[in-house]
Amino acid sequence: MLLPIHIAAGGLAIVLGAVALSVKKGGTLHRRSGLLFVYAMLVMATSASIMALRHGIADGNVMAGVMTAYFVGTALTTVRPASPWTRRINATALTIAVSLALLAIVGGVRAVTNPGLSPGGVPVRTIAVMSFFLATVLLLAAIGDVRVMRFGPLRGGPRLASHLWRMCFALFIAAGSFFSIRERVASILPEPFTTGRMRALPILLLFGAMFYWLWRVRVRRALPVLVRNDSGPLGPRAK
């Protein structure tokens, strides 16, 4: 029952994420597509974690679902004004990030000495490398959470950059989960799109767009803010 919901939410999230990355930043379409992207990602992540629990809490998809929810949740609070609600979320998110990073490190250490293949046909040592990569990203995100809790919300370019890369990394998890498995792509797209190069293309485009906008934020500090006025769904405009 959850599988169709998961697939629909994941597909919708990929489309909405692409729209939010492509359109003018700070505009109405960007804000609305971005907010819908968060909702779709949360549904996708929650359904993935629940389904994976059938195979035990140690299943990798449980961690992937929680990690996705962490990144979209903290990306949203980055552009929300500080409040007791956002501070509680940030404190909870910090605990989740550190816990996930430790689990990724432990899993990577166990996998790095295994020369075999996973049930999905992926070399276990490749999974170990990805585990260490994810642990590094999570620890960097946790450091950012600590800075916000100690010194208050980010402002200007750093605020936009934090929002951007967290959203993009959550989208990377969703897109990578789909495009990394040829059988999943073949069930929806025609044969020419199932080759390794074509499946890697969306991931490359995603990171290309992310680095482009991070460069824009760094060079042009006066990019439009990503929040609405008091009446908007993301709360009052930051001063």
C-alpha positions as CSV (number, residue, x, y, z in Angstrom):
1,M,0.0,0.0,0.0
2,L,2.9,2.4,0.8
3,L,4.8,1.6,-2.4
4,P,2.6,3.5,-4.8
5,I,2.6,6.5,-2.4
6,H,6.4,6.3,-2.2
7,I,6.9,6.1,-6.0
8,A,4.4,9.0,-6.6
9,A,6.0,11.2,-3.9
10,G,9.5,10.5,-5.2
11,G,8.7,11.2,-8.8
12,L,6.9,14.4,-7.8
13,A,9.8,15.5,-5.6
14,I,12.3,15.1,-8.5
15,V,10.1,17.2,-10.8
16,L,9.5,19.9,-8.2
17,G,13.1,20.0,-7.2
18,A,14.1,20.5,-10.9
19,V,11.5,23.3,-11.2
20,A,12.8,25.0,-8.0
21,L,16.4,24.9,-9.3
22,S,15.5,26.2,-12.7
23,V,13.2,29.1,-12.0
24,K,14.0,32.6,-10.7
25,K,15.1,32.4,-7.1
26,G,12.8,34.2,-4.6
27,G,9.9,34.2,-7.1
28,T,6.4,32.8,-6.4
29,L,7.0,29.7,-8.5
30,H,10.3,29.0,-6.7
31,R,8.7,29.4,-3.2
32,R,5.7,27.3,-4.0
33,S,7.5,24.5,-5.9
34,G,10.1,24.5,-3.1
35,L,7.5,24.1,-0.4
36,L,5.7,21.3,-2.3
37,F,9.1,19.7,-2.8
38,V,9.6,19.6,1.0
39,Y,6.2,18.0,1.5
40,A,6.8,15.4,-1.2
41,M,10.3,14.6,0.1
42,L,8.9,14.1,3.6
43,V,6.2,11.7,2.3
44,M,8.8,9.8,0.2
45,A,11.3,9.6,3.1
46,T,8.7,8.5,5.7
47,S,7.2,5.8,3.4
48,A,10.7,4.5,2.5
49,S,11.7,4.2,6.1
50,I,8.4,2.4,7.1
51,M,8.7,-0.1,4.3
52,A,12.4,-0.7,5.0
53,L,11.6,-1.5,8.6
54,R,10.2,-4.8,7.5
55,H,13.8,-5.9,6.9
56,G,15.0,-4.5,10.3
57,I,16.1,-1.2,11.6
58,A,19.6,-1.7,10.2
59,D,18.3,-1.7,6.6
60,G,20.1,1.1,4.6
61,N,16.8,2.5,3.3
62,V,15.7,3.4,6.9
63,M,18.9,5.5,7.3
64,A,18.3,7.0,3.8
65,G,14.8,8.0,4.6
66,V,15.7,9.6,7.9
67,M,18.7,11.4,6.3
68,T,16.5,12.8,3.6
69,A,14.0,14.1,6.1
70,Y,16.8,15.7,8.1
71,F,18.2,17.6,5.1
72,V,14.9,19.0,3.8
73,G,13.7,19.8,7.4
74,T,16.9,21.8,8.2
75,A,16.8,23.4,4.8
76,L,13.4,24.7,5.5
77,T,14.2,26.0,9.0
78,T,17.2,27.8,7.5
79,V,14.8,30.2,5.8
80,R,12.4,30.5,8.7
81,P,12.7,33.1,11.4
82,A,14.1,32.0,14.7
83,S,11.5,30.7,17.1
84,P,11.2,28.2,19.9
85,W,9.8,25.8,17.3
86,T,12.8,26.1,15.0
87,R,15.2,25.9,17.9
88,R,13.7,22.6,19.0
89,I,13.8,21.2,15.5
90,N,17.5,22.2,15.1
91,A,18.3,20.5,18.4
92,T,16.6,17.3,17.3
93,A,18.2,17.6,13.9
94,L,21.6,17.9,15.4
95,T,21.1,14.6,17.4
96,I,19.9,12.9,14.2
97,A,22.8,14.1,12.1
98,V,25.5,13.0,14.6
99,S,23.8,9.6,15.1
100,L,23.5,9.0,11.4
101,A,27.1,10.0,10.8
102,L,28.3,7.5,13.5
103,L,26.1,4.7,11.9
104,A,27.6,5.5,8.5
105,I,31.1,5.4,9.8
106,V,30.5,2.0,11.5
107,G,28.9,0.6,8.4
108,G,31.7,1.9,6.2
109,V,34.4,0.3,8.5
110,R,32.6,-3.0,8.3
111,A,32.1,-2.9,4.6
112,V,35.5,-1.7,3.5
113,T,37.1,-5.1,4.1
114,N,34.4,-7.0,2.2
115,P,35.3,-7.8,-1.4
116,G,31.9,-9.2,-2.3
117,L,28.7,-7.7,-3.8
118,S,25.6,-6.5,-2.1
119,P,22.2,-8.1,-2.8
120,G,21.6,-5.4,-5.4
121,G,24.9,-6.2,-7.2
122,V,26.8,-3.2,-6.0
123,P,30.4,-3.8,-4.7
124,V,30.4,-3.7,-0.9
125,R,33.6,-1.6,-1.0
126,T,31.8,1.0,-3.1
127,I,29.1,1.1,-0.5
128,A,31.8,1.7,2.1
129,V,33.1,4.7,0.2
130,M,29.6,6.1,0.0
131,S,29.1,5.6,3.7
132,F,32.2,7.6,4.5
133,F,31.1,10.3,2.1
134,L,27.7,10.5,3.7
135,A,29.3,10.6,7.2
136,T,31.5,13.5,6.1
137,V,28.5,15.5,4.7
138,L,26.4,14.8,7.9
139,L,29.2,15.9,10.2
140,L,29.6,19.1,8.2
141,A,25.8,19.7,8.4
142,A,26.0,19.0,12.1
143,I,28.7,21.6,12.5
144,G,26.4,24.1,10.8
145,D,23.6,23.2,13.1
146,V,25.8,23.8,16.1
147,R,26.8,27.3,14.8
148,V,23.2,28.2,14.3
149,M,22.3,27.1,17.8
150,R,25.3,29.0,19.3
151,F,25.3,32.2,17.3
152,G,21.7,32.5,15.9
153,P,20.3,32.1,12.4
154,L,22.5,32.7,9.4
155,R,22.1,35.9,7.3
156,G,22.7,36.8,3.7
157,G,24.8,34.6,1.5
158,P,25.6,31.9,4.0
159,R,21.9,31.5,4.8
160,L,21.0,31.0,1.1
161,A,24.0,28.7,0.6
162,S,23.0,26.5,3.5
163,H,19.4,26.3,2.3
164,L,20.5,25.5,-1.2
165,W,23.0,22.7,-0.6
166,R,20.8,21.0,1.9
167,M,17.8,21.0,-0.5
168,C,20.1,19.8,-3.3
169,F,21.6,17.0,-1.2
170,A,18.1,15.7,-0.3
171,L,17.2,15.8,-4.0
172,F,20.5,13.9,-4.7
173,I,19.4,11.1,-2.3
174,A,16.0,10.8,-4.0
175,A,17.4,11.0,-7.6
176,G,20.3,8.7,-6.7
177,S,18.0,6.1,-5.2
178,F,16.0,5.9,-8.5
179,F,18.6,6.4,-11.2
180,S,21.3,4.1,-9.6
181,I,19.2,1.0,-10.2
182,R,18.8,0.2,-13.9
183,E,15.7,-2.0,-13.3
184,R,13.9,1.0,-11.6
185,V,14.6,3.2,-14.5
186,A,13.6,0.6,-17.1
187,S,10.2,0.2,-15.4
188,I,9.4,3.8,-16.3
189,L,11.6,5.1,-19.0
190,P,12.4,3.6,-22.5
191,E,15.6,1.6,-23.1
192,P,17.8,4.5,-24.3
193,F,17.5,6.1,-20.9
194,T,18.6,3.1,-19.0
195,T,22.3,3.2,-19.9
196,G,24.9,4.1,-17.3
197,R,25.6,7.5,-18.9
198,M,22.0,8.5,-19.2
199,R,21.3,7.5,-15.6
200,A,24.3,9.5,-14.4
201,L,23.2,12.6,-16.4
202,P,20.5,13.8,-14.0
203,I,22.9,13.5,-11.0
204,L,25.5,15.5,-12.9
205,L,23.0,18.1,-13.9
206,L,21.8,18.4,-10.3
207,F,25.3,19.0,-8.9
208,G,26.1,21.4,-11.8
209,A,23.0,23.5,-10.9
210,M,23.9,23.4,-7.2
211,F,27.4,24.6,-7.7
212,Y,26.2,27.2,-10.1
213,W,23.8,28.7,-7.6
214,L,26.4,28.4,-4.8
215,W,28.7,30.4,-7.0
216,R,26.0,33.0,-7.6
217,V,25.3,33.3,-3.9
218,R,29.0,33.8,-3.2
219,V,29.5,36.4,-6.0
220,R,26.2,38.2,-5.6
221,R,25.3,38.5,-2.0
222,A,22.2,40.5,-2.9
223,L,20.3,37.6,-4.3
224,P,16.5,37.8,-3.5
225,V,15.6,36.3,-0.2
226,L,13.7,33.0,-0.2
227,V,11.0,33.9,2.3
228,R,7.7,35.6,2.2
229,N,6.1,38.4,4.1
230,D,4.2,37.7,7.4
231,S,1.3,36.3,5.4
232,G,3.4,33.8,3.5
233,P,3.7,30.1,4.3
234,L,7.4,30.5,5.3
235,G,6.8,33.2,7.9
236,P,7.9,36.8,8.1
237,R,10.7,38.2,5.9
238,A,14.1,38.1,7.6
239,K,15.6,41.5,8.4
